[in-house]
Amino acid sequence: MNNEIDNNQHYITRSFVKKRFGINGFVQRYDVKTDYWKTNASPRFVFSAPGYTQFLEKGQPVDNSLETSFGILENQLQFILPALDGGAERAETKFPEDVYHNLCFYCAYLWYLSPFAKAKAPANFVTELDLNLRDSNLDYLRQRGMPEDNIRTMKAQHKKGYRFVLEGENYLQFVFRDQFVSHCRDQAALFRYKTKWTVYNSPIELPISDVALVDFPESATVTLYILPISPNRVLIGRLLQGSPPPYHSTDTVVYGSTLNVESAEDLLDVVCGSAVKTIACKNKMDIKAFRERAKTKGRAFSTISNLDDVLSAGSKVFDRQKDLLLIPVSNDEYIKYVHSFIGPAQP
């Protein structure tokens, strides 16, 4: 694996999709852009792209370490999913520590491996850079191989009011992996200690979108993390915002409940509306109508400006000398850059 290039790599586990949302090893696949169904589609080519998680750097062997670590975690689904199924049948279930730990990490992986997270990575990178320059935390640049002379120059330019954006052809996969390494563990900790998880039975069939773990603002202070785990079950994490955190727990309890039809339909609309490119399900359904219904309810979702670049980023060779150029720009140019990767939410 580690010496192979451009393997078909998944950002949602193939076996999970196949076993949970398929019939006889196949799924019904819906293309958002074309409103087209491929019936009896192979899960091998759903929620994946050639070299999606690999990293190709000039002069270095192919790096498939992210794919390997995801595979190790995916092996734990044989324990995680049965535990969630059992949890749906009881008001609350205390999970074994290792199962709960792996559940939280798996959810964090799904979020940071998603096309949406990859598309946002450059904007997140330069935003972090700006904050670190403001706070004189120059180790942020040192840790990414920036020469000391460049660091001093950037610090001086930042003091004069300049901000920095990335320039180069093939930096997307680098910053995607940089953000993953920097934040996935913190996200898992957020899910472990500050998120309340409930697995619900659904009275209607649910699909799974290519975002997989959908983060959805229930209110100004509450974010929901929504992950369908089968056509009739959905895992939902509830994170309360605030400082100090209004919810913090070291227990390993997952709650169980059943949705009413109205709540289930609302979740169906959210999941369908969240999709960037593809939705998979056991049976064909009117995805287009559900996405339209989500809009009428005000369920708005951001869009990816260039999805093809996002999906193909791992197949492009990164040249550190050419592709990691930080260019000083005005505040207006910086804001334009940050907003160029993710389109505005569509009402």
C-alpha positions in Angstrom: 0.0 0.0 0.0 2.6 2.6 1.1 4.5 2.3 -2.2 1.4 2.5 -4.5 0.1 5.7 -6.1 -3.4 6.8 -6.8 -5.3 3.9 -5.2 -9.0 4.5 -4.9 -9.2 5.9 -1.4 -12.4 6.5 0.5 -13.4 9.3 2.8 -16.3 7.2 4.1 -15.7 3.6 4.8 -16.7 1.3 1.9 -17.7 -1.7 4.1 -19.8 0.6 6.3 -21.7 2.0 3.2 -22.0 -1.5 1.7 -23.3 -3.3 4.7 -25.4 -0.6 6.2 -26.9 1.1 3.1 -26.7 -1.6 0.5 -28.7 -4.6 -0.8 -26.7 -7.6 -2.0 -23.5 -5.6 -1.9 -24.8 -2.7 -4.0 -26.3 0.8 -3.2 -28.5 3.3 -5.0 -26.3 6.3 -5.8 -27.6 9.8 -6.5 -25.6 12.5 -8.3 -26.6 15.9 -6.9 -25.4 18.0 -9.9 -27.2 15.9 -12.6 -30.2 14.6 -10.6 -29.2 11.2 -11.9 -29.5 7.8 -10.2 -27.1 4.9 -10.8 -28.9 1.8 -9.5 -27.0 -1.1 -8.1 -23.8 1.0 -7.8 -20.7 -0.6 -6.3 -19.7 1.0 -3.0 -16.1 0.7 -4.2 -16.6 3.9 -6.3 -18.9 5.8 -3.9 -17.4 8.4 -1.6 -13.9 8.0 -2.9 -11.3 9.4 -5.4 -7.9 8.3 -6.7 -5.3 9.1 -4.1 -7.7 11.1 -2.0 -5.7 10.8 1.3 -2.2 10.2 -0.1 0.5 12.8 -0.1 2.9 13.2 -3.0 5.9 15.5 -2.4 8.6 16.1 -4.9 11.6 14.0 -4.1 9.8 11.9 -1.5 8.1 8.5 -1.6 4.3 8.4 -1.6 2.9 8.9 1.9 -0.1 6.8 2.6 0.1 7.1 6.4 -3.3 8.8 6.6 -4.9 6.0 4.7 -3.2 3.5 6.9 -4.3 5.1 10.2 -7.9 5.4 8.9 -7.9 1.7 8.0 -6.8 0.9 11.6 -9.7 2.9 12.9 -12.1 1.4 10.4 -11.4 -2.0 11.8 -13.0 -0.9 15.0 -16.4 -0.5 13.3 -17.0 -4.2 14.0 -17.3 -3.2 17.7 -18.6 0.3 17.4 -21.7 -0.4 15.1 -23.1 -3.3 17.2 -22.7 -1.2 20.3 -24.7 1.7 18.7 -27.4 -0.8 17.5 -27.8 -2.0 21.0 -27.8 1.5 22.4 -30.7 2.4 20.2 -32.9 -0.1 22.0 -32.2 1.3 25.5 -32.7 4.7 27.2 -28.9 4.8 27.9 -26.0 2.5 27.5 -22.5 2.7 29.1 -20.0 1.9 26.4 -16.7 0.3 27.1 -14.0 3.0 27.2 -12.2 1.8 24.1 -15.4 1.6 22.1 -16.5 5.1 23.1 -13.0 6.4 22.4 -12.9 4.9 18.9 -16.4 6.1 18.2 -15.3 9.7 18.9 -12.2 9.3 16.8 -14.0 7.8 13.9 -16.5 10.7 13.9 -13.5 13.1 14.0 -11.9 11.3 11.0 -15.1 11.4 9.0 -15.3 15.2 9.5 -11.7 16.0 8.7 -11.6 13.7 5.7 -14.7 15.0 4.1 -14.5 17.0 0.8 -16.0 20.0 2.7 -13.2 19.9 5.3 -10.5 19.6 2.5 -12.0 22.5 0.6 -11.9 24.7 3.7 -8.3 23.8 4.6 -6.5 26.7 2.8 -8.8 29.3 4.4 -8.4 27.7 7.8 -4.6 27.6 7.3 -4.2 31.3 6.5 -6.7 32.2 9.3 -4.6 30.3 11.8 -1.4 31.8 10.4 -2.8 35.3 10.8 -3.8 34.6 14.5 -0.3 33.2 15.2 1.4 36.2 13.6 -0.8 38.5 15.7 0.2 36.6 18.9 3.9 36.3 17.9 3.7 32.5 17.9 6.3 32.1 15.2 6.7 28.4 16.0 3.6 27.9 13.8 5.8 28.8 10.8 9.0 27.0 12.0 7.1 23.8 12.4 6.1 24.0 8.7 9.7 24.5 7.5 9.7 28.3 7.0 13.2 29.8 7.1 14.0 32.2 9.9 14.7 35.1 7.4 11.3 34.7 5.9 9.6 34.5 9.3 11.2 37.8 10.4 10.1 39.5 7.1 6.5 38.2 7.5 6.3 39.4 11.1 7.4 42.9 10.1 5.0 43.0 7.2 2.2 41.8 9.4 2.8 44.6 11.8 2.4 47.0 8.9 -1.1 45.7 8.3 -0.5 43.0 5.7 -2.0 39.6 5.8 -0.9 36.5 4.0 -2.4 34.1 1.5 -1.1 31.0 -0.2 0.1 31.1 -3.8 1.0 28.0 -5.8 -0.6 25.3 -7.9 -0.6 22.2 -5.7 -0.8 23.2 -2.0 -4.3 21.9 -1.3 -3.3 18.4 -0.2 -0.5 19.8 2.0 -2.8 22.1 3.9 -5.5 19.4 4.1 -3.1 17.1 5.8 -1.7 19.9 7.9 -5.1 20.7 9.2 -6.0 17.1 9.8 -2.8 16.5 11.8 -3.3 19.7 13.8 -6.9 19.4 14.7 -8.4 15.9 14.3 -7.2 14.8 17.8 -8.7 18.0 19.3 -12.0 17.4 17.5 -12.1 13.8 18.8 -11.6 15.2 22.4 -14.4 17.6 21.8 -16.6 14.7 20.8 -15.3 12.6 23.7 -15.8 15.1 26.6 -18.2 17.9 25.4 -20.7 16.2 23.1 -23.7 14.3 24.2 -24.4 11.4 21.8 -27.8 9.8 21.2 -28.6 7.1 18.7 -32.2 7.3 17.3 -34.4 4.8 15.6 -36.0 6.5 12.6 -39.6 5.7 11.3 -38.5 6.6 7.8 -35.6 5.6 5.6 -32.5 7.8 5.8 -29.7 8.0 3.2 -26.0 9.0 3.8 -24.4 12.0 2.1 -20.8 12.4 1.1 -20.3 14.8 4.1 -21.2 11.8 6.3 -21.0 13.6 9.6 -23.2 16.6 9.0 -22.6 19.5 11.4 -25.8 21.5 11.7 -26.6 24.6 13.9 -29.7 23.8 15.8 -29.5 27.2 17.4 -27.0 30.0 18.0 -25.6 28.0 20.9 -26.1 24.3 19.9 -24.5 22.4 17.0 -25.7 19.0 16.0 -23.4 16.3 14.5 -25.6 14.0 12.4 -24.4 10.6 11.1 -26.9 8.1 9.7 -25.6 4.6 10.6 -28.2 2.6 8.8 -31.4 3.4 6.8 -33.4 3.4 10.1 -30.9 4.6 12.6 -29.0 7.9 13.1 -26.3 9.0 15.6 -26.6 12.6 16.7 -24.1 14.5 18.8 -25.2 17.6 20.6 -22.5 20.2 21.3 -23.4 23.2 23.5 -21.3 26.3 22.8 -20.0 28.6 25.4 -17.2 29.4 27.8 -16.8 27.8 30.2 -18.3 24.8 28.3 -21.8 24.2 29.5 -21.4 20.4 29.2 -18.4 18.3 30.1 -18.5 14.7 30.9 -16.0 11.9 31.3 -18.6 9.1 31.2 -19.1 6.9 28.2 -22.9 6.9 28.0 -24.7 6.9 24.7 -28.5 7.6 24.9 -31.2 5.9 22.9 -34.5 7.1 21.6 -36.9 7.1 18.7 -37.7 10.0 16.4 -41.2 11.0 15.5 -42.1 11.3 11.9 -41.8 15.1 11.7 -38.3 15.1 13.3 -37.2 12.2 11.1 -38.3 14.1 8.0 -36.4 17.2 9.1 -33.3 15.1 9.5 -33.9 13.5 6.1 -34.0 17.0 4.5 -30.8 18.1 6.4 -28.9 15.0 5.3 -30.0 15.4 1.7 -29.3 19.1 1.7 -25.8 18.6 3.0 -24.6 16.5 0.1 -21.8 18.1 -2.0 -21.9 15.6 -4.9 -23.3 12.2 -3.9 -25.9 10.5 -1.8 -26.2 6.7 -1.2 -29.2 4.8 0.0 -30.8 1.4 0.1 -33.8 2.4 -1.9 -34.3 5.2 -4.4 -36.1 8.2 -3.0 -37.0 11.7 -4.1 -33.7 13.4 -3.1 -34.3 16.4 -5.3 -37.6 17.1 -3.5 -36.1 16.7 -0.1 -33.3 19.1 -1.0 -35.9 21.6 -2.2 -37.9 21.1 1.0 -34.8 21.8 3.1 -34.4 25.1 1.3 -38.0 26.1 2.0 -37.4 25.4 5.7 -34.3 27.6 5.6 -31.9 24.7 5.8 -29.0 26.4 4.0 -25.7 24.7 3.2 -22.4 26.1 1.9 -21.1 25.0 -1.4 -17.6 24.0 -2.6 -16.3 26.3 -5.3 -14.2 23.8 -7.2 -15.1 20.2 -6.2 -13.0 18.6 -9.0 -9.8 20.3 -7.6 -10.7 19.1 -4.1 -11.2 15.4 -5.2 -8.1 15.3 -7.3 -5.7 17.2 -5.0 -4.0 14.0 -3.7 -2.9 13.1 -7.2 -0.9 16.2 -7.7 2.8 16.5 -6.6 3.5 19.1 -4.0 6.8 21.1 -4.5 7.6 22.8 -1.2 9.8 25.4 -3.0 7.0 26.4 -5.4 3.7 25.5 -3.8 4.0 26.9 -0.3 4.4 30.5 -1.0 2.9 33.0 1.5 2.2 36.3 -0.2 1.4 39.6 1.7 -1.9 41.1 0.6 -4.3 43.8 1.7 -7.1 43.0 4.1 -9.6 43.1 1.3 -7.6 40.7 -0.8 -7.2 38.4 2.2 -11.0 38.3 2.9 -11.6 37.6 -0.8 -9.1 34.7 -0.7 -10.7 33.2 2.5 -14.1 33.2 0.9 -13.0 31.8 -2.5 -13.0 28.1 -1.5 -16.5 27.8 0.0 -19.5 29.4 -1.6 -22.2 31.1 0.4 -25.0 29.0 1.8 -27.8 28.6 -0.6 -31.2 29.6 0.9 
